[in-house]
Amino acid sequence: MRARIWVAALAVVALSPSMAATASVRVAPQPVCLRGSTPVSEGPEAMCARWRRLDPWSRVPTVFATTFRPDPHATTVVYASWLRSSASILALYPGYLGPGATNLARGPEEVPPTARGRLLATFNAGFYEADSAAGFYVNRTLYFPMIRGLATVVRYTNGTVNVVSWAGGPRPGANVVMARQNLPLLVASARPTALSANNGAWGLTLHGAPAVWRTALGVDAAGNLIYAAAPNQTAASLARVMVDLHCVRAMELDINPEWPIFVAYARPGAGAPSLIVPNPNQIPNRFLYPSTKDFFAVFQSTNPGEAQPW
């Protein structure tokens, strides 16, 4: 039987800006507690995979990671990261080929050197445009028009981020700073979507295998982002993983062995990069030089809704 997760109830209260900032620092990722599952960790928590902090130099604890086995009868390991949205900005960068062909300026195609002093993490984005048409908007530039009904990670001018089913038009409104689409929602209302059961709808896999490396990005009830990557995943099993990770909505990102990557930087200036997803096809400094595909970067925030480094 599929492992069930115990989800703590969240109380929402109105706070002054100063109180909200203090409360935000105290917020931490919820333990992943799976009945009958096997956390990949040592210690007294026999049923819970605990999170470890990855950014010891950061002013506010922002990037955490954990690993666990969602199925007690298998060896598959999930590699997950939790990102504090209130203390960071999620940035999006085109690569020199991805997301697709365009005559528009692609920007740095790597983490801008001038911004590496506050770089916290980087990770893979979504499909090539040729493989799945999707909207792509960043730096006040619409590279590809938004498509109604597709899953979209959005950053707004008020500093918040979200993963939503796009309900707007082909161009984001003035309150959107960044938007990247990829397929429909994998998880909605804290449940796998009906479409997640149709494995053929979630991208072409290497050699046609149903279960491959897959990655996803979700948002929890408090508005923090959660990234996950794991081998041997169907769309349905990945959706259940994101529910286990307390996501209320989630979207699939890249799939297949070549692309999964999440890098954390243990020192400022992009120092001491480490692969949180142990993928032999990737290297820790991958996004510190021009990238083939588009990717996400996470920076310490200086102002809510600020423009991303470019």
Kinemage of the C-alpha trace (Angstrom):
@kinemage 1
@onewidth
@group {chain A} dominant
@subgroup {mainchain}
@vectorlist {calphas} color= white
{ca met a 1} P 0.000 0.000 0.000
{ca arg a 2} L 1.204 3.475 -0.814
{ca ala a 3} L 2.824 5.212 2.155
{ca arg a 4} L 0.693 7.892 3.774
{ca ile a 5} L 2.059 11.159 5.104
{ca trp a 6} L 0.951 13.008 8.184
{ca val a 7} L 0.430 16.682 7.314
{ca ala a 8} L 0.335 19.204 10.148
{ca ala a 9} L -2.380 21.843 10.043
{ca leu a 10} L -1.217 25.382 9.299
{ca ala a 11} L -2.578 28.413 11.104
{ca val a 12} L -2.584 31.669 9.119
{ca val a 13} L -2.420 34.909 11.090
{ca ala a 14} L -2.066 38.551 10.129
{ca leu a 15} L 1.343 39.977 11.012
{ca ser a 16} L 2.981 43.367 10.819
{ca pro a 17} L 5.918 43.537 8.346
{ca ser a 18} L 8.496 43.266 11.154
{ca met a 19} L 6.668 40.378 12.800
{ca ala a 20} L 6.255 38.654 9.438
{ca ala a 21} L 9.997 38.801 8.785
{ca thr a 22} L 10.715 37.240 12.190
{ca ala a 23} L 8.104 34.535 11.681
{ca ser a 24} L 9.490 33.764 8.234
{ca val a 25} L 12.925 32.992 9.672
{ca arg a 26} L 11.351 30.575 12.150
{ca val a 27} L 9.490 28.688 9.400
{ca ala a 28} L 11.232 25.446 8.450
{ca pro a 29} L 10.427 22.610 6.059
{ca gln a 30} L 8.111 19.960 7.469
{ca pro a 31} L 9.642 16.532 8.138
{ca val a 32} L 8.800 13.899 5.547
{ca cys a 33} L 7.139 11.221 7.698
{ca leu a 34} L 6.118 8.125 5.783
{ca arg a 35} L 4.527 5.098 7.420
{ca gly a 36} L 6.567 2.079 6.447
{ca ser a 37} L 9.047 4.051 4.364
{ca thr a 38} L 12.798 4.289 4.853
{ca pro a 39} L 14.450 7.707 5.293
{ca val a 40} L 18.005 7.850 3.985
{ca ser a 41} L 19.495 9.119 7.223
{ca glu a 42} L 20.775 7.978 10.584
{ca gly a 43} L 19.399 8.887 13.983
{ca pro a 44} L 16.422 8.266 16.227
{ca glu a 45} L 13.778 9.432 13.701
{ca ala a 46} L 12.876 5.970 12.469
{ca met a 47} L 9.955 7.198 10.380
{ca cys a 48} L 10.944 10.739 9.338
{ca ala a 49} L 13.479 12.115 6.884
{ca arg a 50} L 14.809 15.339 8.385
{ca trp a 51} L 16.063 18.342 6.452
{ca arg a 52} L 19.628 19.645 6.612
{ca arg a 53} L 20.655 23.225 5.928
{ca leu a 54} L 22.846 23.825 2.861
{ca asp a 55} L 23.636 27.551 3.174
{ca pro a 56} L 25.566 28.052 6.443
{ca trp a 57} L 26.857 31.450 5.283
{ca ser a 58} L 23.461 32.914 4.439
{ca arg a 59} L 21.946 35.567 6.711
{ca val a 60} L 18.625 33.702 6.750
{ca pro a 61} L 18.468 29.878 6.514
{ca thr a 62} L 17.020 29.451 3.031
{ca val a 63} L 18.094 26.205 1.349
{ca phe a 64} L 17.507 22.782 2.915
{ca ala a 65} L 17.756 19.240 1.537
{ca thr a 66} L 16.607 15.763 2.448
{ca thr a 67} L 16.611 12.261 1.006
{ca phe a 68} L 14.153 9.419 1.493
{ca arg a 69} L 12.831 6.221 -0.053
{ca pro a 70} L 9.113 6.595 -0.765
{ca asp a 71} L 8.688 2.855 -1.242
{ca pro a 72} L 9.982 0.595 1.566
{ca his a 73} L 10.275 -2.299 -0.879
{ca ala a 74} L 12.510 -0.499 -3.385
{ca thr a 75} L 15.936 1.138 -3.387
{ca thr a 76} L 14.857 4.307 -5.215
{ca val a 77} L 15.949 7.485 -3.417
{ca val a 78} L 14.258 10.883 -3.704
{ca tyr a 79} L 16.521 13.942 -3.509
{ca ala a 80} L 14.561 16.996 -2.385
{ca ser a 81} L 15.294 20.634 -1.587
{ca trp a 82} L 13.182 23.252 0.201
{ca leu a 83} L 13.630 26.962 -0.621
{ca arg a 84} L 12.477 29.783 1.658
{ca ser a 85} L 10.651 32.105 -0.715
{ca ser a 86} L 10.497 35.107 1.618
{ca ala a 87} L 14.304 35.356 1.808
{ca ser a 88} L 15.218 34.591 -1.799
{ca ile a 89} L 14.484 35.415 -5.410
{ca leu a 90} L 13.916 32.715 -7.992
{ca ala a 91} L 15.673 33.674 -11.223
{ca leu a 92} L 15.343 32.129 -14.680
{ca tyr a 93} L 18.012 32.153 -17.391
{ca pro a 94} L 17.816 31.002 -21.015
{ca gly a 95} L 20.598 28.753 -22.246
{ca tyr a 96} L 22.266 29.144 -25.624
{ca leu a 97} L 19.873 26.535 -27.074
{ca gly a 98} L 17.059 26.179 -24.562
{ca pro a 99} L 14.228 26.768 -24.248
{ca gly a 100} L 14.237 27.160 -28.033
{ca ala a 101} L 15.221 29.137 -31.108
{ca thr a 102} L 14.736 32.891 -30.783
{ca asn a 103} L 16.056 36.154 -32.224
{ca leu a 104} L 15.737 37.822 -28.808
{ca ala a 105} L 18.781 38.460 -26.629
{ca arg a 106} L 19.326 35.476 -24.358
{ca gly a 107} L 21.131 37.271 -21.552
{ca pro a 108} L 24.179 35.806 -19.783
{ca glu a 109} L 23.249 32.116 -20.340
{ca glu a 110} L 24.980 31.432 -17.002
{ca val a 111} L 24.831 32.785 -13.462
{ca pro a 112} L 25.974 36.415 -13.888
{ca pro a 113} L 29.428 36.797 -12.285
{ca thr a 114} L 28.363 40.048 -10.622
{ca ala a 115} L 25.591 38.210 -8.738
{ca arg a 116} L 27.489 35.147 -7.544
{ca gly a 117} L 28.201 36.747 -4.180
{ca arg a 118} L 24.602 35.999 -3.146
{ca leu a 119} L 24.021 32.779 -5.121
{ca leu a 120} L 22.379 30.062 -3.012
{ca ala a 121} L 21.382 27.320 -5.463
{ca thr a 122} L 20.807 26.404 -9.109
{ca phe a 123} L 18.667 23.701 -10.682
{ca asn a 124} L 17.300 22.448 -14.003
{ca ala a 125} L 14.225 23.909 -15.691
{ca gly a 126} L 11.804 22.343 -18.190
{ca phe a 127} L 11.502 20.912 -21.683
{ca tyr a 128} L 12.791 22.375 -24.910
{ca glu a 129} L 10.128 24.365 -26.739
{ca ala a 130} L 10.352 21.950 -29.668
{ca asp a 131} L 9.388 19.062 -27.381
{ca ser a 132} L 6.510 20.820 -25.630
{ca ala a 133} L 5.313 24.345 -26.408
{ca ala a 134} L 5.217 26.472 -23.248
{ca gly a 135} L 5.463 30.089 -22.130
{ca phe a 136} L 8.762 31.642 -21.085
{ca tyr a 137} L 8.970 35.191 -19.675
{ca val a 138} L 11.842 36.882 -17.875
{ca asn a 139} L 13.663 40.236 -17.766
{ca arg a 140} L 10.590 41.967 -19.277
{ca thr a 141} L 10.990 39.751 -22.358
{ca leu a 142} L 8.415 37.275 -23.648
{ca tyr a 143} L 10.452 34.574 -25.359
{ca phe a 144} L 7.459 32.292 -25.925
{ca pro a 145} L 3.787 33.163 -25.288
{ca met a 146} L 1.993 31.804 -22.239
{ca ile a 147} L -0.509 29.005 -22.826
{ca arg a 148} L -3.717 28.817 -20.810
{ca gly a 149} L -3.995 25.727 -18.617
{ca leu a 150} L -0.289 24.889 -18.398
{ca ala a 151} L 1.546 24.547 -15.097
{ca thr a 152} L 3.549 27.705 -14.456
{ca val a 153} L 6.075 28.785 -11.846
{ca val a 154} L 5.568 32.527 -11.392
{ca arg a 155} L 7.396 35.228 -9.463
{ca tyr a 156} L 5.481 38.427 -8.758
{ca thr a 157} L 6.432 42.047 -8.145
{ca asn a 158} L 5.371 41.705 -4.484
{ca gly a 159} L 8.143 39.141 -3.967
{ca thr a 160} L 6.010 36.013 -3.775
{ca val a 161} L 6.319 32.914 -5.957
{ca asn a 162} L 3.740 30.310 -6.874
{ca val a 163} L 3.085 27.250 -9.019
{ca val a 164} L -0.268 27.654 -10.761
{ca ser a 165} L -2.363 26.558 -13.694
{ca trp a 166} L -2.085 29.554 -16.026
{ca ala a 167} L -5.423 31.300 -16.399
{ca gly a 168} L -4.256 34.492 -18.103
{ca gly a 169} L -3.495 35.532 -21.649
{ca pro a 170} L -0.428 34.991 -23.828
{ca arg a 171} L 1.533 37.796 -22.127
{ca pro a 172} L 1.958 38.024 -18.339
{ca gly a 173} L 0.539 41.057 -16.568
{ca ala a 174} L 2.514 43.913 -15.066
{ca asn a 175} L 2.643 42.158 -11.675
{ca val a 176} L 4.679 39.225 -13.056
{ca val a 177} L 8.479 39.300 -12.947
{ca met a 178} L 9.163 35.789 -14.221
{ca ala a 179} L 7.076 32.896 -15.571
{ca arg a 180} L 8.118 29.494 -16.899
{ca gln a 181} L 5.633 26.847 -18.061
{ca asn a 182} L 5.966 23.090 -18.526
{ca leu a 183} L 3.032 20.724 -19.184
{ca pro a 184} L -0.120 20.800 -16.965
{ca leu a 185} L -0.098 20.607 -13.169
{ca leu a 186} L 1.150 17.350 -11.720
{ca val a 187} L -0.346 18.075 -8.278
{ca ala a 188} L -3.323 20.321 -7.461
{ca ser a 189} L -5.108 20.861 -4.137
{ca ala a 190} L -2.440 18.689 -2.464
{ca arg a 191} L -3.466 15.678 -4.597
{ca pro a 192} L -2.092 14.076 -7.770
{ca thr a 193} L -4.028 15.303 -10.783
{ca ala a 194} L -6.059 12.849 -12.846
{ca leu a 195} L -3.700 13.417 -15.791
{ca ser a 196} L -0.728 12.233 -13.723
{ca ala a 197} L -2.057 8.678 -14.168
{ca asn a 198} L -1.545 8.944 -17.952
{ca asn a 199} L 2.192 8.377 -18.169
{ca gly a 200} L 2.316 9.032 -21.912
{ca ala a 201} L 1.299 12.658 -21.384
{ca trp a 202} L 4.472 13.583 -19.487
{ca gly a 203} L 7.227 13.559 -22.085
{ca leu a 204} L 9.195 11.175 -24.278
{ca thr a 205} L 11.439 8.958 -22.194
{ca leu a 206} L 14.805 7.403 -22.968
{ca his a 207} L 14.258 4.124 -24.860
{ca gly a 208} L 10.538 4.467 -24.150
{ca ala a 209} L 10.930 3.321 -20.545
{ca pro a 210} L 7.906 4.270 -18.397
{ca ala a 211} L 9.958 4.919 -15.250
{ca val a 212} L 12.949 7.261 -15.654
{ca trp a 213} L 14.689 10.120 -13.873
{ca arg a 214} L 12.120 12.868 -13.355
{ca thr a 215} L 12.223 16.229 -11.614
{ca ala a 216} L 9.491 18.491 -10.289
{ca leu a 217} L 8.942 21.845 -8.622
{ca gly a 218} L 6.135 22.524 -6.182
{ca val a 219} L 4.896 25.025 -3.637
{ca asp a 220} L 3.803 24.310 -0.070
{ca ala a 221} L 0.890 25.919 1.783
{ca ala a 222} L 3.182 28.662 3.108
{ca gly a 223} L 4.430 29.639 -0.365
{ca asn a 224} L 7.882 28.033 -0.199
{ca leu a 225} L 9.267 26.117 -3.182
{ca ile a 226} L 10.144 22.425 -3.118
{ca tyr a 227} L 12.301 20.728 -5.760
{ca ala a 228} L 12.562 16.955 -6.130
{ca ala a 229} L 14.461 14.563 -8.377
{ca ala a 230} L 14.431 10.773 -8.409
{ca pro a 231} L 15.171 7.863 -10.749
{ca asn a 232} L 12.676 5.153 -11.680
{ca gln a 233} L 9.703 7.521 -11.637
{ca thr a 234} L 6.498 7.488 -13.604
{ca ala a 235} L 4.404 10.656 -13.670
{ca ala a 236} L 2.075 9.110 -11.099
{ca ser a 237} L 4.837 8.150 -8.663
{ca leu a 238} L 6.452 11.585 -9.010
{ca ala a 239} L 3.107 13.221 -8.219
{ca arg a 240} L 2.852 11.135 -5.047
{ca val a 241} L 6.403 12.152 -4.090
{ca met a 242} L 5.449 15.827 -4.353
{ca val a 243} L 2.389 15.218 -2.170
{ca asp a 244} L 4.634 13.446 0.356
{ca leu a 245} L 6.765 16.608 0.347
{ca his a 246} L 3.733 18.710 1.400
{ca cys a 247} L 3.225 20.385 -1.972
{ca val a 248} L -0.220 21.842 -2.615
{ca arg a 249} L 0.609 22.286 -6.317
{ca ala a 250} L 3.484 20.949 -8.381
{ca met a 251} L 4.722 20.757 -11.962
{ca glu a 252} L 7.060 18.399 -13.758
{ca leu a 253} L 10.391 19.824 -14.932
{ca asp a 254} L 13.045 17.994 -16.985
{ca ile a 255} L 13.050 14.205 -17.293
{ca asn a 256} L 15.522 11.498 -18.407
{ca pro a 257} L 19.024 10.854 -17.003
{ca glu a 258} L 20.960 13.707 -18.604
{ca trp a 259} L 19.188 16.705 -17.102
{ca pro a 260} L 18.427 16.456 -13.349
{ca ile a 261} L 20.671 18.773 -11.341
{ca phe a 262} L 20.460 20.742 -8.109
{ca val a 263} L 23.565 22.570 -6.907
{ca ala a 264} L 23.980 24.210 -3.493
{ca tyr a 265} L 26.801 26.643 -2.671
{ca ala a 266} L 28.270 26.303 0.822
{ca arg a 267} L 30.206 29.571 0.605
{ca pro a 268} L 29.464 32.997 -0.915
{ca gly a 269} L 30.737 33.766 -4.384
{ca ala a 270} L 29.428 30.418 -5.704
{ca gly a 271} L 31.996 28.748 -3.459
{ca ala a 272} L 32.064 25.048 -2.587
{ca pro a 273} L 29.357 23.948 -5.068
{ca ser a 274} L 27.948 20.486 -4.448
{ca leu a 275} L 25.569 18.256 -6.372
{ca ile a 276} L 22.555 17.496 -4.194
{ca val a 277} L 21.260 15.206 -6.934
{ca pro a 278} L 24.072 12.672 -7.530
{ca asn a 279} L 23.873 12.654 -11.313
{ca pro a 280} L 27.069 11.492 -13.088
{ca asn a 281} L 25.946 13.411 -16.179
{ca gln a 282} L 26.312 16.738 -14.339
{ca ile a 283} L 29.119 18.679 -12.630
{ca pro a 284} L 28.916 21.102 -9.671
{ca asn a 285} L 29.988 24.222 -11.591
{ca arg a 286} L 27.541 23.544 -14.445
{ca phe a 287} L 25.853 26.939 -14.454
{ca leu a 288} L 28.982 29.013 -13.854
{ca tyr a 289} L 29.690 28.959 -17.591
{ca pro a 290} L 27.240 29.137 -20.539
{ca ser a 291} L 24.541 26.489 -20.295
{ca thr a 292} L 22.946 24.582 -23.146
{ca lys a 293} L 19.479 24.655 -21.568
{ca asp a 294} L 17.648 27.211 -19.492
{ca phe a 295} L 17.901 26.884 -15.723
{ca phe a 296} L 16.799 28.393 -12.413
{ca ala a 297} L 19.018 30.170 -9.889
{ca val a 298} L 18.199 31.154 -6.312
{ca phe a 299} L 19.732 34.299 -4.809
{ca gln a 300} L 19.531 36.042 -1.463
{ca ser a 301} L 16.837 38.680 -1.737
{ca thr a 302} L 17.559 42.367 -1.153
{ca asn a 303} L 14.103 43.770 -1.991
{ca pro a 304} L 10.748 41.998 -2.478
{ca gly a 305} L 9.968 41.640 -6.171
{ca glu a 306} L 13.342 42.973 -7.282
{ca ala a 307} L 14.522 42.373 -10.828
{ca gln a 308} L 16.704 39.323 -11.089
{ca pro a 309} L 20.436 39.715 -11.837
{ca trp a 310} L 21.035 39.803 -15.574
